[in-house]
């Protein structure tokens, strides 16, 4: 049973870009058009990771504190941040743990009379949130609010999606659905694919078919400019898919103290945690990869055949300069290309890559 779908559970882009109009009218600075060079290095860094916005400063001042209420199976077992190092109840360090995160669904919102208080969540040392998108063509009703308010309070935002795909094409369709949902929101953490669906097994999918679906979903997400991860517990990852064929990060769900798994970058360590600002049980995560070094804040995203440009993870409109070339993004953020159009009384031509040519006055 998926831990993501139930109540109380998880529930080289331009180095310099400007958002003003063109300052000088030279020829196109590049002809390669929009592209994406995803950072691949995963170098661990100290827990004192730099964050954006003043709200992050409050979240960083957490001292030595308990991460969550003990998991039932582990009695008094707790995790704490002591002197910049995550440790377990015995004081043993959790090697490589960098950040504390949570997973959020509509159930956490409904447990709070006024919804989640994201400012209090941030102040309780939460650095990232994995937020439920929902099911195919069925978006979580609190998704927009959760992503917007979490990000506004300095919390990095990723999302997860619960699959019901029985074939590769449906897995691709699911990925495109996710992309359409998230394109208007700041996404600074991975896009997770939860395959713990009994529906797949009930319909006779083989280990290879599930593996193929996972790769199809993740490749579609990656090709769009986002960073995919695969969510699963030990049984699902080992018995129901072949992770040796899956070249993507793993979000490993295993409660207690055992957290190692090949390519594991996030560990889901309990579903009975507690966080200020959310009533009831909260699923707690620890991240072992500094995703700020992996997921660029600025760059192109390719969704449903259209190019968008993000700056600080936020979709841009109007003029942007990337690597010396000028592009124009319409009011929906879509890059203009293969056309000539008047902008503020000046006629501009854009080539097939969206690069502005010399204007005609």
Secondary structure, 3 states (H helix, E strand, C coil): CCCCCCCCCCCCCCCCCCCCCCCCCCCCCCCCCCCCCCCCCCCCCCCCCCCCHHHHHHHHCCCCCECCCCCHHHCCCCEEEECCEEEECCCCECCCCCEEEEEECHHHHHCCCCCCCHHHHHHCCCCEEEEEEEECCEECCCHHHHHHHHHHCCCEEEEEEECCCCCHHHHHHHHHHHHHHHCCCCCCCCEEEECCCHHHHHCCCCHHHHHHHHHHHHHHHHHCCCCEEEEEEHHHHHHCCCHHHCCCEEEEECCCCCCCCCCEEEEEEEEEEEECCEEEEEEEEEECCCHHHCCCCCEEEEECCEEEEEECCEECCEEEEECCEEEEECCCCCECCCEEEEECCEEEEECCCCCECCCEC
